[in-house]
């Protein structure tokens, strides 16, 4: 049974690859001869800076690959551009287990695509690759250099080489800025973007602008009432067969879904937690045996969702959940005549698909088998359900891409 549940969940993960089609969006590229070409770029909303990208010259044309060898710059409109540059970069990991006592950067010279965050006289760039993230800057037409920040160990304690503050103080200082203000500056995107925007504004640079970007949802909180069709079958070891069946009993539940949208891959992925309160009550006579089921529980499914964007703010999605065994049963029981079986469950899986528009959503979800009598060696009580779930976003927050 558990193998069947796992198979269903793995099948869902495989289906993500067929469901997930990344769109080609309008953009441009600049080649080694400084020729600008309008094109359609497969927008992966890269978390890690790419070393290549796929594009088409028109909607029906064949796909081509832009690389560090043949493209100087490329970008999707309303998103940050990527600029090729040969730079000195420190790839020292910030993972605690890899830290050393050397506070100096370990430089390597590489040609990479840098993400342009702020345009103007003072430009800010960003590079991320697996476990590292680095910021770079340039002034007017000077070479692009890394802003230095490195974690290291000093007498067994964590220490920081924050030389980027000194670099900015000497080469890119906001007029009349105090040293104290630099001490508050952190090596993170929000702080440095804000700083470079203020810096360019203070120098009256009319070209100053953050790179265009779209707003994305970053967090959603939904209320999720649902109609369920629940089925329960009980295996009686005395007769060595399944004897007691409750098929497709309608029940209602209520839940709240929290969703964190991942900030890459064009915001198509979300992490979910969906606490649900549900109840199931039924009783039936099977010959001389009176079976009564009284279930009340709070479940905590958590999982992942993938969106496919359509027109007019309409989205399709599929998702998969692990329904943990951490839920709470409110004195639930399965009664046979006067004997009560205590309810205990193992984890199970759920798969779903739905549609969403603005704040409203509708989802069909299937919960795989849970054994409600897993505390008993020979008895077995399999519970499955189909859920038709409505959703309404009570809270949705948006951030810049």
C-alpha positions as CSV (number, residue, x, y, z in Angstrom):
1,X,0.0,0.0,0.0
2,X,2.8,2.4,0.9
3,X,4.6,1.5,-2.3
4,X,1.4,2.4,-4.2
5,X,1.2,5.7,-2.5
6,X,4.8,6.5,-3.3
7,X,4.3,5.5,-6.9
8,X,1.4,7.9,-7.2
9,X,3.5,10.7,-5.8
10,X,6.4,9.9,-8.1
11,X,4.1,9.8,-11.0
12,X,3.0,13.3,-10.2
13,X,6.6,14.6,-10.1
14,X,7.2,13.0,-13.5
15,X,4.1,14.7,-14.9
16,X,5.5,18.1,-13.9
17,X,8.0,17.8,-16.7
18,X,5.3,17.4,-19.3
19,X,3.0,20.0,-17.8
20,X,5.6,22.7,-17.4
21,X,6.1,24.6,-20.6
22,X,8.2,27.7,-20.3
23,X,7.0,30.5,-22.6
24,X,9.1,32.3,-25.1
25,X,8.9,36.0,-24.4
26,X,9.9,39.1,-26.3
27,X,13.5,40.2,-25.7
28,X,16.7,41.1,-27.4
29,X,20.3,40.1,-27.8
30,X,23.5,41.9,-28.7
31,X,26.2,39.9,-30.5
32,X,30.0,40.3,-30.7
33,X,29.6,42.8,-33.5
34,X,27.3,45.0,-31.3
35,X,24.3,44.1,-33.5
36,X,21.1,44.2,-31.6
37,X,18.5,41.6,-32.6
38,X,14.9,41.4,-31.5
39,X,14.0,37.9,-30.6
40,X,11.9,35.6,-28.4
41,X,13.8,34.2,-25.4
42,X,12.8,31.1,-23.4
43,X,12.4,32.9,-20.1
44,X,13.5,30.6,-17.2
45,X,13.7,33.4,-14.7
46,X,17.1,32.0,-13.8
47,X,17.9,31.6,-10.1
48,X,21.5,30.9,-11.0
49,X,23.1,33.1,-13.6
50,X,22.9,31.3,-16.9
51,X,25.9,30.5,-19.2
52,X,23.5,30.1,-22.2
53,X,19.9,30.7,-23.2
54,X,17.5,29.5,-25.9
55,X,15.9,31.9,-28.3
56,X,14.0,32.1,-31.6
57,X,14.0,34.9,-34.2
58,X,10.3,34.5,-34.7
59,X,7.4,32.6,-33.2
60,X,7.5,29.7,-35.7
61,X,11.3,29.7,-36.2
62,X,13.8,27.1,-35.0
63,X,15.4,27.5,-31.6
64,X,19.0,28.7,-31.3
65,X,21.4,28.9,-28.4
66,X,23.1,32.1,-27.2
67,X,26.3,31.5,-25.3
68,X,29.1,33.4,-23.7
69,X,31.0,33.0,-27.0
70,X,28.6,34.7,-29.3
71,X,26.4,37.1,-27.1
72,X,27.5,40.2,-25.2
73,X,24.1,41.0,-23.7
74,X,20.6,39.7,-23.7
75,X,17.4,40.3,-21.8
76,X,13.7,39.7,-21.6
77,X,11.7,42.9,-21.6
78,X,10.4,44.0,-18.2
79,X,13.1,41.8,-16.6
80,X,16.8,42.5,-15.8
81,X,19.3,42.2,-18.6
82,X,22.4,39.9,-18.5
83,X,25.7,41.4,-19.5
84,X,28.8,39.4,-20.5
85,X,31.9,40.4,-18.6
86,X,35.4,39.0,-17.8
87,X,35.9,39.6,-14.1
88,X,37.9,38.5,-11.1
89,X,35.4,36.6,-8.9
90,X,35.8,35.0,-5.5
91,X,34.0,31.6,-5.4
92,X,34.8,30.8,-1.8
93,X,31.8,29.1,-0.3
94,X,30.0,30.6,2.7
95,X,29.0,27.2,4.0
96,X,30.2,26.9,7.6
97,X,31.9,23.5,7.0
98,X,34.0,25.1,4.2
99,X,35.1,28.2,6.0
100,X,38.8,28.8,6.7
101,X,40.9,31.3,8.6
102,X,41.8,33.2,5.4
103,X,39.9,36.5,5.2
104,X,41.2,37.4,1.7
105,X,39.3,36.6,-1.5
106,X,40.5,33.7,-3.6
107,X,40.3,35.2,-7.1
108,X,39.7,33.4,-10.4
109,X,39.3,35.1,-13.7
110,X,36.2,34.1,-15.6
111,X,33.9,35.2,-18.3
112,X,30.3,35.2,-17.1
113,X,26.9,36.7,-17.6
114,X,26.1,39.3,-14.9
115,X,22.6,40.3,-14.0
116,X,22.2,44.1,-14.3
117,X,20.3,45.4,-11.3
118,X,20.7,49.1,-11.5
119,X,21.5,51.2,-14.6
120,X,23.2,54.6,-14.6
121,X,26.6,56.1,-14.1
122,X,27.1,53.7,-11.2
123,X,25.9,50.3,-12.2
124,X,25.2,47.4,-9.9
125,X,25.4,43.7,-11.1
126,X,24.6,40.4,-9.4
127,X,25.9,36.9,-9.8
128,X,24.5,33.7,-8.2
129,X,25.6,30.2,-8.7
130,X,24.6,27.4,-6.3
131,X,26.0,28.3,-2.9
132,X,27.5,31.7,-3.7
133,X,26.1,35.2,-4.5
134,X,28.3,38.1,-5.4
135,X,27.6,41.8,-6.3
136,X,29.7,43.7,-8.8
137,X,29.8,47.4,-9.7
138,X,31.2,49.7,-12.3
139,X,31.6,53.5,-12.6
140,X,31.0,55.1,-16.0
141,X,33.0,53.0,-18.5
142,X,35.4,51.5,-16.0
143,X,35.9,47.8,-15.7
144,X,33.4,45.7,-13.6
145,X,34.7,44.7,-10.2
146,X,33.4,42.5,-7.4
147,X,32.2,44.1,-4.2
148,X,34.1,42.1,-1.6
149,X,32.4,40.3,1.2
150,X,33.8,37.1,2.7
151,X,33.0,35.1,5.8
152,X,35.9,33.4,7.6
153,X,36.9,31.9,10.9
154,X,38.8,33.9,13.5
155,X,39.9,32.0,16.7
156,X,37.0,29.6,16.0
157,X,34.4,32.3,15.7
158,X,32.6,33.6,12.6
159,X,34.1,36.8,11.2
160,X,33.4,39.0,8.2
161,X,35.6,40.8,5.6
162,X,33.2,43.6,4.6
163,X,35.6,45.4,2.3
164,X,32.7,46.3,0.0
165,X,31.9,49.2,2.4
166,X,35.4,50.6,1.9
167,X,35.1,50.2,-1.9
168,X,31.9,52.2,-2.0
169,X,33.3,54.8,0.4
170,X,36.3,55.4,-1.8
171,X,34.8,54.9,-5.3
172,X,31.0,55.3,-5.1
173,X,30.1,57.4,-2.2
174,X,26.9,59.3,-1.8
175,X,27.8,63.0,-1.2
176,X,27.8,63.9,2.5
177,X,27.2,60.3,3.5
178,X,28.6,59.5,6.9
179,X,30.8,56.5,7.8
180,X,28.1,55.4,10.2
181,X,25.7,55.0,7.3
182,X,28.1,52.7,5.6
183,X,28.4,50.5,8.7
184,X,24.7,49.8,8.4
185,X,24.9,48.7,4.8
186,X,24.5,45.0,4.4
187,X,25.7,42.8,1.5
188,X,22.3,42.0,0.2
189,X,20.2,42.9,-2.9
190,X,17.7,45.1,-1.1
191,X,20.3,47.3,0.6
192,X,22.7,47.6,-2.4
193,X,20.0,48.3,-4.9
194,X,18.6,51.1,-2.7
195,X,22.1,52.5,-2.2
196,X,23.0,52.6,-5.9
197,X,19.7,54.2,-6.8
198,X,20.3,56.9,-4.3
199,X,23.9,57.3,-5.4
200,X,22.9,57.8,-9.0
201,X,20.1,60.2,-8.1
202,X,22.6,62.2,-6.0
203,X,24.8,62.7,-9.0
204,X,21.9,63.9,-11.1
205,X,22.3,61.1,-13.6
206,X,19.2,61.2,-15.8
207,X,19.9,57.6,-16.9
208,X,19.4,56.3,-13.4
209,X,16.9,53.5,-13.2
210,X,16.4,50.1,-11.6
211,X,16.0,47.5,-14.3
212,X,12.4,47.0,-15.3
213,X,10.8,44.1,-13.6
214,X,7.3,42.8,-13.1
215,X,5.5,42.4,-9.8
216,X,5.2,38.8,-8.6
217,X,3.2,37.2,-5.8
218,X,5.5,36.0,-3.1
219,X,3.0,34.9,-0.4
220,X,-0.6,33.8,-0.4
221,X,-3.0,32.9,2.4
222,X,-6.2,31.1,1.3
223,X,-9.3,29.9,3.0
224,X,-10.1,26.5,1.5
225,X,-13.6,25.0,2.1
226,X,-14.0,21.6,0.4
227,X,-16.6,18.9,-0.4
228,X,-15.2,15.4,0.0
229,X,-16.3,12.0,-1.2
230,X,-14.7,9.7,1.5
231,X,-14.5,6.0,1.3
232,X,-13.6,3.6,4.1
233,X,-13.0,-0.2,3.9
234,X,-12.2,-2.4,6.9
235,X,-10.4,-5.7,6.7
236,X,-11.5,-8.4,9.2
237,X,-8.7,-10.8,9.9
238,X,-11.1,-13.4,11.4
239,X,-12.6,-13.9,8.0
240,X,-9.5,-12.9,6.0
241,X,-11.4,-10.5,3.8
242,X,-12.6,-6.9,3.4
243,X,-16.0,-6.9,5.0
244,X,-17.2,-3.4,6.0
245,X,-17.4,-0.8,3.3
246,X,-18.5,2.9,3.4
247,X,-18.3,4.2,-0.2
248,X,-18.3,7.9,-1.3
249,X,-19.8,9.5,1.8
250,X,-20.0,13.2,1.3
251,X,-18.4,15.3,4.0
252,X,-17.3,19.0,4.3
253,X,-14.0,20.3,5.6
254,X,-12.4,23.7,6.1
255,X,-8.7,24.6,5.8
256,X,-6.2,27.4,5.3
257,X,-3.5,27.2,2.7
258,X,-0.3,29.2,3.0
259,X,1.8,29.4,-0.2
260,X,5.3,30.7,-0.7
261,X,6.1,31.5,-4.3
262,X,9.7,30.7,-5.2
263,X,11.5,33.7,-6.7
264,X,12.7,32.0,-9.9
265,X,11.5,30.1,-13.0
266,X,9.0,32.9,-13.7
267,X,7.3,32.3,-10.4
268,X,5.8,29.1,-11.5
269,X,6.6,27.1,-8.3
270,X,5.1,27.4,-4.9
271,X,5.7,25.7,-1.5
272,X,2.5,24.9,0.3
273,X,1.2,24.0,3.8
274,X,-2.6,23.4,4.0
275,X,-3.9,22.6,7.5
276,X,-7.3,21.1,7.2
277,X,-10.0,20.3,9.8
278,X,-12.2,17.4,8.7
279,X,-14.8,15.1,10.1
280,X,-16.4,11.8,9.0
281,X,-19.4,10.2,10.7
282,X,-21.2,7.1,9.5
283,X,-22.7,3.9,10.8
284,X,-24.1,0.8,9.3
285,X,-25.2,-2.7,10.2
286,X,-23.3,-5.6,8.6
287,X,-25.3,-8.7,9.8
288,X,-24.8,-8.9,13.5
289,X,-22.0,-6.3,13.5
290,X,-22.9,-2.7,14.0
291,X,-20.0,-0.5,12.7
292,X,-19.8,3.2,13.6
293,X,-17.1,5.5,12.5
294,X,-16.5,8.8,14.2
295,X,-13.5,10.7,12.8
296,X,-12.4,14.2,13.6
297,X,-8.9,15.4,12.8
298,X,-6.6,18.2,11.9
299,X,-4.3,17.3,9.0
300,X,-1.1,19.1,7.9
301,X,-0.5,18.4,4.2
302,X,2.6,20.1,2.8
303,X,3.8,20.0,-0.8
304,X,4.7,21.8,-4.0
305,X,2.7,23.4,-6.8
306,X,3.4,24.2,-10.4
307,X,1.5,26.9,-12.4
308,X,1.0,27.3,-16.1
309,X,-0.1,30.8,-17.1
310,X,-2.9,31.4,-19.6
311,X,-4.4,34.6,-20.9
312,X,-6.5,37.1,-18.8
313,X,-4.8,36.3,-15.5
314,X,-5.9,32.7,-15.7
315,X,-3.7,29.9,-14.4
316,X,-3.7,26.1,-14.4
317,X,-1.9,24.3,-11.7
318,X,-1.0,20.8,-10.5
319,X,0.3,20.0,-7.0
320,X,1.5,17.2,-4.8
321,X,1.4,16.8,-1.1
322,X,2.7,14.7,1.7
323,X,0.0,14.3,4.3
324,X,2.0,13.8,7.4
325,X,1.1,11.6,10.4
326,X,1.5,14.6,12.7
327,X,-2.2,15.5,12.6
328,X,-4.4,15.5,15.7
329,X,-7.3,13.2,16.2
330,X,-10.0,14.4,18.5
331,X,-10.9,11.2,20.3
332,X,-11.7,9.6,17.0
333,X,-12.7,6.0,16.9
334,X,-14.0,3.1,14.9
335,X,-16.6,1.1,16.8
336,X,-17.7,-2.5,16.2
337,X,-20.6,-3.2,18.5
338,X,-19.2,-2.2,21.9
339,X,-15.5,-2.4,21.0
340,X,-13.6,0.8,20.1
341,X,-10.5,0.8,17.8
342,X,-8.3,3.8,18.4
343,X,-7.4,5.7,15.3
344,X,-3.8,6.0,14.3
345,X,-2.4,6.9,10.9
346,X,0.8,6.9,8.9
347,X,1.6,9.5,6.3
348,X,0.1,9.4,2.9
349,X,0.2,11.4,-0.3
350,X,-2.2,13.6,-2.3
351,X,-2.2,14.9,-5.9
352,X,-4.3,17.6,-7.3
353,X,-5.0,19.8,-10.3
354,X,-7.0,23.1,-10.6
355,X,-7.6,26.5,-12.1
356,X,-7.1,29.9,-10.6
357,X,-8.1,33.5,-11.6
358,X,-7.2,36.4,-9.4
359,X,-8.2,35.5,-5.8
360,X,-10.4,32.6,-6.6
361,X,-9.4,29.0,-7.3
362,X,-10.9,25.6,-7.7
363,X,-9.0,22.3,-7.2
364,X,-9.7,18.6,-7.6
365,X,-7.5,16.6,-5.2
366,X,-7.1,12.9,-4.6
367,X,-5.8,11.6,-1.2
368,X,-4.2,8.2,-1.4
369,X,-4.8,5.4,1.1
370,X,-4.3,5.9,4.8
371,X,-4.6,3.0,7.2
372,X,-6.6,4.2,10.2
373,X,-5.9,1.0,12.1
374,X,-2.1,1.0,11.7
375,X,-1.7,0.5,15.5
376,X,-3.3,-3.0,15.2
377,X,-1.4,-5.9,13.8
378,X,-4.0,-7.7,11.8
379,X,-6.9,-5.3,11.2
380,X,-6.7,-2.7,8.4
381,X,-8.9,0.3,7.7
382,X,-8.2,2.0,4.4
383,X,-9.4,5.6,4.0
384,X,-9.3,7.5,0.7
385,X,-11.1,10.6,-0.5
386,X,-11.7,12.8,-3.4
387,X,-11.8,16.5,-2.6
388,X,-13.4,19.4,-4.5
389,X,-11.8,22.4,-3.0
390,X,-12.6,26.1,-3.4
391,X,-10.0,28.7,-2.5
392,X,-10.1,32.4,-1.8
393,X,-7.0,34.5,-1.2
394,X,-7.4,36.4,2.0
395,X,-3.9,37.8,1.8
396,X,-1.5,38.1,-1.2
397,X,1.8,40.0,-1.1
398,X,3.7,41.1,-4.1
399,X,7.4,41.8,-4.7
400,X,9.5,42.9,-7.6
401,X,11.1,40.1,-9.6
